[in-house]
Amino acid sequence: MSGPVSYQDVVVLTKEVWGDGLYDKSYDGIIDIRQASIDMGHSGLESFVQLLLASESASEGRVAVISSKPVETALSYLLANKLTKGGSVSVFSTWGGVAAYLGLSESVLAEIADERAYDAMFD
């Protein structure tokens, strides 16, 4: 995610991911919010948690959130603490932490950490 991100943006993106034919809720995932400015108050966070907990599509794998901003990091920690269904959510400030948590190989980590290759994955 990048730029301004509202509660509604997060809900729409989440539902798009769930609707993708390649999505498998057992897979591990990475959420990169280093370039995002998330505007989600307490009620939005609670609503999003309830959406995740109520959905059969919610991830059951491990999810690593990579964040570099204080507000977004705090929101990520609050979200992680509220989720108890299925998999687990952990928050990191470095790719090394993400790689260790998810058990990523050096080659995968190098590809993800290379901003040009990372951006190309989503074009």
C-alpha positions in Angstrom: 0.0 0.0 0.0 1.1 3.5 -0.6 -0.2 7.0 -0.2 -3.3 7.9 1.8 -5.2 4.7 2.8 -8.6 4.9 4.5 -10.6 2.2 6.3 -12.7 1.7 3.1 -9.5 1.3 1.0 -8.3 -1.5 3.3 -11.7 -3.3 3.2 -11.9 -3.0 -0.6 -8.3 -4.3 -1.0 -8.9 -7.1 1.4 -12.0 -8.3 -0.5 -10.1 -8.0 -3.8 -7.3 -10.3 -2.4 -9.9 -12.8 -1.1 -11.6 -12.8 -4.5 -8.5 -13.5 -6.5 -8.5 -17.0 -8.0 -4.8 -17.5 -6.9 -5.6 -16.6 -3.3 -5.2 -19.4 -0.8 -5.9 -18.6 2.8 -3.3 -21.1 4.0 -0.4 -19.2 2.4 1.8 -16.8 4.4 1.7 -13.2 3.3 3.5 -9.8 3.5 1.8 -6.5 3.8 4.0 -3.6 3.0 2.8 -0.3 4.5 6.1 1.6 4.6 4.8 4.1 2.0 1.2 4.3 3.3 -0.5 6.9 5.5 -3.3 4.9 7.1 -6.3 6.9 8.3 -8.2 4.5 10.5 -9.5 5.4 13.9 -10.5 3.0 16.7 -13.9 2.3 15.3 -12.5 1.5 11.8 -9.9 -0.8 13.3 -12.6 -2.6 15.3 -14.8 -3.0 12.2 -11.9 -4.3 10.2 -11.0 -6.8 12.9 -14.6 -8.0 13.0 -14.6 -8.4 9.2 -11.5 -10.6 9.4 -12.7 -12.7 12.3 -16.1 -13.3 10.7 -14.8 -14.2 7.2 -14.1 -17.7 6.0 -11.6 -16.2 3.6 -9.4 -14.6 6.2 -5.8 -15.8 6.1 -4.8 -18.7 8.2 -1.1 -18.4 7.4 1.4 -16.1 9.0 1.3 -12.5 7.9 4.2 -10.2 8.2 3.6 -6.5 8.2 6.5 -4.3 7.3 6.2 -0.7 8.5 8.4 2.3 9.0 6.1 4.9 10.4 5.0 5.2 14.1 1.2 5.5 13.6 1.0 2.7 11.0 3.3 0.5 13.2 1.0 1.1 16.2 -2.1 0.3 14.2 -0.5 -2.9 12.9 0.4 -3.9 16.5 -3.2 -3.2 17.6 -4.5 -5.3 14.7 -2.2 -8.1 15.4 -3.1 -8.2 19.1 -6.9 -8.3 18.3 -6.6 -11.2 15.8 -6.7 -14.7 17.3 -8.4 -16.7 14.5 -6.3 -18.8 12.2 -2.8 -17.6 11.5 -0.8 -14.9 13.2 0.2 -11.3 12.4 3.6 -9.9 13.3 5.0 -6.4 12.6 8.6 -5.7 11.4 10.6 -2.7 10.5 13.1 -4.6 8.3 13.1 -7.1 5.5 15.4 -9.2 7.6 12.8 -9.6 10.3 10.2 -10.5 7.7 12.5 -13.1 6.1 13.3 -14.7 9.5 9.6 -14.8 10.5 8.4 -16.3 7.2 11.5 -18.5 6.6 12.3 -16.8 3.2 15.4 -17.9 1.3 18.1 -15.4 0.6 17.2 -15.3 -3.1 13.5 -14.5 -2.4 14.6 -11.9 0.2 16.9 -10.3 -2.4 14.2 -10.1 -5.0 11.7 -8.6 -2.6 14.1 -6.2 -1.1 15.1 -5.0 -4.6 12.7 -2.1 -5.0 12.7 -2.4 -8.8 12.0 -6.1 -8.8 9.4 -5.6 -6.0 7.6 -3.0 -8.0 7.6 -5.1 -11.1 5.8 -7.9 -9.3 2.8 -5.6 -9.0 2.7 -3.9 -12.4 
